[in-house]
């Protein structure tokens, strides 16, 4: 048996080559680098014990780590815009600054709408540039010199995100993101959409809720009368179709 490694033979056992003979070689053992983690004093034992059992190594170095387990306030301090500190490609953390922008239901809906608006604007700009250059295929598929094609979009980060996610022609009609409104703030806008689809079912979720609490389904406006106007003490909801 040779000392080399055969691609695809991960278990180190012999395999036949289809003629009845043995053609496999021993797969060399891959030694992965140790994962280094950094955490705060008083971090729950359930976290550090899990890291230790996985063979990870705790480090006191505030820069040389792969996994960071910090409090929200520590995250905000470490990655404050003025600090200049940013995550490396080999690092991950358990929180991120402004995490409520995604974790809070109403803010997530707002940011998804913003993303979709940027998507539409980027596509419109791309189409205009492609029409003028006559290279629509190149601009959408990255062919041509430099891999960028003939078209260009002023919103570079959005264009890159669209290329990476494949959401170039993304709309609500695709059914990936449900039509969503904040109530009672968006009640009048929601009402217009409801009238266009009066037989649809909608799902109501409290903006600050969790664990499935406070969720219910509606299909009649009479069920939403309480959220038609702002009132003191009224818990805000989001409604999605």
PyMOL commands that set and color helices and strands:
alter all, ss='L'
color gray80, all
select helices_A, chain A and resi 45-53+72-78+100-103+105-133+136-141+145-147+156-165+172-174+187-196+221-227
alter helices_A, ss='H'
color red, helices_A
select strands_A, chain A and resi 36-39+57-58+67-69+92-93+180-183+202-206+216-218+237-240
alter strands_A, ss='S'
color yellow, strands_A
deselect
rebuild
show_as cartoon
